[in-house]
Every structure is written in structure tokens, then in C-alpha cells.
Amino acid sequence: MESFETTVTISKDTFQKLKKYKKPPHEKMRVAIASVVLVIVGALYIALEQMNSVLGFPIISLGLAGPLLHHFNFNYVTKVNWRRMIESSGGMDTFELITSFTEDEVKVYNPANGGTAHIKYGTIKRFAETDEWYILITKENQFIIADKVRLIQEGKDKEFLRFIVGKCENVRWKK
């Protein structure tokens, strides 16, 4: 028996709005720390070798370029994911996903290709809330989107949140 079901229309605009939730929460900090460490190591290498260092300048360059490379890579991966979603939906650039929250798992059905993804609650690691959606994100950065507006209209939003809190352990909550 299904406890909750919502339908969400996915478009490129929707996908762009979700992009900011795709990055793990502390990823920017990790990239920044790694960059600072590389710059310091490169500077120390140069200082210890008294400017005869062949490796010092490339290490500093990598440290300075790291955040930029990370940003471009993330944007590239996002574009590839969008193209894959279009391919899997039969070439349509707007499609619907029907999400059912059952007792054991979440089922995401794509009517465009007839495929259903079965996602166990234990794989969900992050939860975000926007004005329009509740977004559940798995370990592998898969999105599960519930239509918050519809749940509010039906008066089921608070019940849905209680249900999700009970099913998803060790989840990071973000508003």
C-alpha cells in the first residue's frame, strides 16, 4: 500500500534549480582546504630549494586552479546528466516523474520510458526543502523529488515529513 504519491514535471529549468543541491554540503570547504594546502606546499618547496624548484610552481598553480577546475567539472557533469535524462525519456525535454513513497522504498516511475527506480530509504543521506519541493538525495547523488505544493494543498505535508523522518535515519536536513 502506498503512503504518499506525487507527480513532478522535470524541465531544464527544474534541473538547473536542483543543481545547487547536487553538491555534497562540505565539498566547497574540502576543495578550498586542498587548494590552500597545495599552495603552502608549493611555496615551502620553493623556499627550501631557494627558487631552483622545478615542482614548486606547478604545485602552486594546481592549488590555485583547483577550485576553478572543480567548478567546470561539476557544470560538465550536470550537463551530461541532463542529456542522459533527455535520452532516457525518449528525447523529450520536459517529462513527468511519479514518485511513490511506500513502507519499504521509494518508487520513481518515468511514464515516458516505462522505467521505475526502486530506492531504499537507507540510501537517502540528505534532505532539502524549497518553496516547491521536498528533495531527498541518495549517497550516489540521485534526486527524489516530492511536490511540496501538492502535499500542502492536500493537507498531507506535515504527515509526509513525519513519515520521511521516521524512514530516513542519519539524514542531513537542510532548508
C-alpha positions as CSV (number, residue, x, y, z in Angstrom):
1,M,0.0,0.0,0.0
2,E,1.4,3.4,-1.0
3,S,1.6,6.0,1.7
4,F,2.2,9.1,-0.5
5,E,2.4,9.8,-4.2
6,T,3.3,13.0,-6.1
7,T,4.0,13.9,-9.7
8,V,6.7,16.3,-10.7
9,T,7.4,17.8,-14.1
10,I,11.1,18.0,-14.9
11,S,12.4,20.6,-17.3
12,K,15.8,22.1,-17.9
13,D,14.8,25.0,-15.6
14,T,13.9,22.5,-12.9
15,F,17.2,20.7,-13.3
16,Q,19.1,24.0,-13.0
17,K,17.3,24.8,-9.8
18,L,18.2,21.4,-8.4
19,K,21.9,21.8,-9.3
20,K,22.8,23.6,-6.2
21,Y,21.6,20.7,-4.1
22,K,23.6,18.2,-6.0
23,K,27.0,19.1,-4.5
24,P,27.6,17.5,-1.1
25,P,27.4,20.0,1.7
26,H,31.0,20.4,2.6
27,E,32.6,19.9,-0.8
28,K,33.5,23.6,-1.3
29,M,35.3,23.6,2.0
30,R,37.3,20.5,1.1
31,V,38.3,21.9,-2.3
32,A,39.4,25.2,-0.6
33,I,41.4,23.4,2.1
34,A,43.1,21.2,-0.5
35,S,43.9,24.3,-2.6
36,V,45.4,26.2,0.3
37,V,47.5,23.1,1.3
38,L,48.8,22.8,-2.2
39,V,49.8,26.5,-2.4
40,I,51.6,26.2,1.0
41,V,53.4,23.0,0.0
42,G,54.5,24.6,-3.3
43,A,55.7,27.8,-1.5
44,L,57.6,25.7,1.0
45,Y,59.1,23.6,-1.7
46,I,60.3,26.8,-3.5
47,A,61.6,28.3,-0.3
48,L,63.5,25.2,0.7
49,E,65.0,24.8,-2.8
50,Q,65.9,28.5,-2.9
51,M,64.0,29.2,-6.2
52,N,65.6,26.3,-8.1
53,S,62.5,24.3,-7.7
54,V,61.0,22.6,-10.7
55,L,58.0,21.3,-8.8
56,G,57.1,24.3,-6.6
57,F,55.4,26.5,-9.3
58,P,53.3,23.6,-10.8
59,I,52.1,22.7,-7.3
60,I,51.1,26.3,-6.6
61,S,49.4,26.5,-10.0
62,L,47.4,23.4,-9.3
63,G,46.4,24.7,-5.9
64,L,45.2,28.0,-7.5
65,A,43.4,26.3,-10.4
66,G,41.8,23.5,-8.3
67,P,38.6,25.4,-7.4
68,L,38.2,26.6,-11.0
69,L,38.7,23.1,-12.4
70,H,36.3,21.6,-9.8
71,H,33.6,24.2,-10.8
72,F,33.9,23.5,-14.6
73,N,33.9,19.7,-14.0
74,F,30.7,20.0,-11.9
75,N,29.0,22.0,-14.6
76,Y,30.1,19.5,-17.3
77,V,28.8,16.5,-15.2
78,T,25.5,18.3,-14.7
79,K,25.1,18.9,-18.5
80,V,25.9,15.2,-19.2
81,N,23.3,14.1,-16.6
82,W,20.7,16.4,-18.2
83,R,21.4,14.9,-21.7
84,R,21.1,11.4,-20.2
85,M,17.7,12.2,-18.7
86,I,16.5,13.5,-22.1
87,E,17.8,10.4,-23.8
88,S,16.1,8.1,-21.2
89,S,12.8,10.0,-21.7
90,G,12.7,9.4,-25.4
91,G,14.1,12.8,-26.4
92,M,11.5,14.9,-24.7
93,D,12.9,18.0,-22.9
94,T,10.1,18.1,-20.4
95,F,8.8,15.0,-18.7
96,E,7.0,13.8,-15.6
97,L,8.1,11.6,-12.8
98,I,5.6,9.9,-10.5
99,T,7.1,9.3,-7.0
100,S,5.5,6.9,-4.6
101,F,6.7,6.6,-1.0
102,T,5.8,3.2,0.3
103,E,6.6,1.5,3.6
104,D,9.7,-0.2,2.3
105,E,11.1,2.1,-0.5
106,V,10.6,5.0,-2.8
107,K,9.5,4.2,-6.4
108,V,10.2,6.7,-9.1
109,Y,8.2,5.9,-12.3
110,N,9.0,7.6,-15.6
111,P,6.0,7.2,-17.9
112,A,8.0,8.4,-20.9
113,N,10.1,5.2,-20.9
114,G,8.2,3.0,-18.6
115,G,11.1,2.6,-16.2
116,T,10.8,2.5,-12.4
117,A,13.7,3.2,-10.0
118,H,13.4,1.5,-6.6
119,I,15.3,3.3,-3.8
120,K,15.6,2.1,-0.3
121,Y,15.2,4.7,2.5
122,G,18.6,3.7,3.9
123,T,20.4,5.1,0.9
124,I,19.0,8.6,1.4
125,K,21.6,10.8,3.0
126,R,20.4,14.4,2.6
127,F,17.0,16.2,2.6
128,A,16.4,19.7,1.3
129,E,13.2,21.8,1.2
130,T,12.4,24.6,-1.3
131,D,9.2,26.5,-1.8
132,E,8.1,24.0,-4.4
133,W,9.6,20.6,-3.5
134,Y,10.9,18.3,-0.9
135,I,14.2,16.9,-2.2
136,L,15.7,13.7,-1.0
137,I,19.3,12.9,-2.1
138,T,20.9,9.5,-2.0
139,K,24.6,8.6,-1.4
140,E,25.1,8.5,-5.2
141,N,23.5,12.0,-5.6
142,Q,20.3,10.7,-7.1
143,F,17.3,13.0,-6.6
144,I,13.9,12.1,-5.3
145,I,11.5,15.0,-5.7
146,A,8.2,15.3,-3.9
147,D,5.7,18.0,-4.9
148,K,5.5,20.1,-1.7
149,V,2.8,22.4,-3.1
150,R,0.5,19.5,-3.8
151,L,1.1,17.9,-0.4
152,I,0.3,21.2,1.3
153,Q,-2.9,21.6,-0.8
154,E,-3.9,18.1,0.2
155,G,-3.1,18.8,3.9
156,K,-0.5,15.9,3.9
157,D,2.7,17.9,4.2
158,K,3.3,17.5,8.0
159,E,2.3,13.9,7.8
160,F,4.7,13.4,4.9
161,L,7.6,15.0,6.9
162,R,6.9,12.8,9.9
163,F,6.9,9.7,7.6
164,I,10.2,10.7,6.0
165,V,11.8,11.5,9.4
166,G,10.8,8.0,10.6
167,K,12.0,6.2,7.5
168,C,15.3,8.1,6.8
169,E,17.9,7.6,9.5
170,N,21.2,9.6,9.5
171,V,19.9,12.2,7.1
172,R,21.3,15.8,7.0
173,W,18.4,18.2,6.9
174,K,18.7,21.5,5.0
175,K,16.1,24.2,4.4
